[in-house]
């Protein structure tokens, strides 16, 4: 049996290669289809791979006679009617943790860009107006970072910030003191986090 998969959002080259090499799999790409278009075509597919731009709602699922799996590239599944999918025997999968490190690294990259005025310096350089003294920025060393939410991503951001010599404060009502100690993070209330970081 060959399984026909619909891909509605861009995937990495590695993911496409995996699908190309998978036995008994064919796939089509229809990026960001309208809800009407999705309702029209979904009946031809055994599985659909989405990210966040496409909604798999009750109307789409009503037309999904062959659909067995909804795969969500990412953590959240708020764009999928899980209740209706479950009633129809359709499995909903997501990829928690798949982008945790990448997201934490991107967060630190944005922090560095902000502290070192990198976007402004780049713009100035491209305009042939380089004034180095305007773009010195500040160090992260011995600064205090506040993190709201100390889940997978927040914990990884904390580790990376500590490698720069930063003190890390966190607010997360669902994390206990033991987890905070393991991460070497000081749990504080939200108002204190904003005041000190």
Secondary structure as UniProt FT lines:
FT   STRAND          3..7
FT   HELIX           13..21
FT   TURN            23..24
FT   STRAND          25..29
FT   TURN            31..32
FT   HELIX           35..41
FT   HELIX           42..44
FT   STRAND          47..50
FT   HELIX           58..62
FT   STRAND          69..72
FT   TURN            78..79
FT   HELIX           82..87
FT   TURN            88..89
FT   STRAND          91..94
FT   TURN            96..99
FT   HELIX           100..115
FT   TURN            116..117
FT   HELIX           118..126
FT   TURN            127..128
FT   HELIX           132..135
FT   TURN            141..142
FT   STRAND          144..148
FT   HELIX           152..163
FT   TURN            164..165
FT   STRAND          167..171
FT   TURN            173..174
FT   HELIX           177..183
FT   STRAND          186..187
FT   HELIX           190..196
//
